[in-house]
């Protein structure tokens, strides 16, 4: 053992499974029939997100998105700096 942490050790800012970060996004449009939502991050980038874990959603809701899956509903704009 070299004494160095393993390259895949847990880190507080990303998922060790996929290396992806969770991102706060705003729901722009819902496709309830397919369980998807078009979401936008604070920089204006848009992505299609799976919503089954947090349904029901409405346009304007804030969600935490990880690996293209909404994993939590956030308080409105809780992720923005005040």
N, C-alpha and C positions, 0 to 999 in steps of 0.2 A: 504494500500500500504506500502510495506516495504522500499521503497526508492532505492532498488536494481534494476538494469536494468533487463528487462525480459530476460529469458533464450534464447529466439529466436531473440533477438534484432539484428539489422544489425551490421555486423562486416566487416571491410575493406578487410579481407583476405579470405573470403569464402562466398558461396551462402547460404542465410538463408533458401531457399526452400529445398535444398538437402544436404547442408553441404559440397558440393564438391568444390574444388579449380579449377581454370583454370590453365592449364599447357601448356607451349610452347613445341611443338613437331615438328619433321621433318618428312615429307612425304617420306616413303620408296617405296611404291608401290600403284598404283591406280587400283580400280575395278570400272570403270566408269559405267558399265552396272547396277551395284547394288548401285551406289552412295556411295561407301565406299573407305577408304584408310587405308593401314597399316602404322602406324606412330610410331616413336620412340622418347622417351624423352631423356634428356641429360645424364641420367644414363644408357641408353641402354634398358630400359623396352619398350616393344612394345604393341600396342593396336590397335584394329579396330575402326575406327572413321567414323561417318556419315559426308558427305561433301556437302550436298545440299546447305547450306547457303553460301559457299565460292567457289563453282565451277566457272571456271575450275581451277584445280590444276595440278601440275607436280611433279614428284619425285624430292626431294631436297627442295621443298618449306617449309617454316616454318609457322605453324599455331598455334593459341591459341585454346586449346581444353577444353571444359567444359562438364561434364557428357556424355562423348563419342561423342560429337558433335563439329566439327570444327566451331568456331564462328567468327574467323578473320584470315586474312593472315597477317603475320608479315614480316617486312623487313628481309632479309637473316641474320640469326643469331643475330638479335637484342636483343634476350633474354640472350645471353651469356655475362658474365662479360668481360670487356675489361681491 
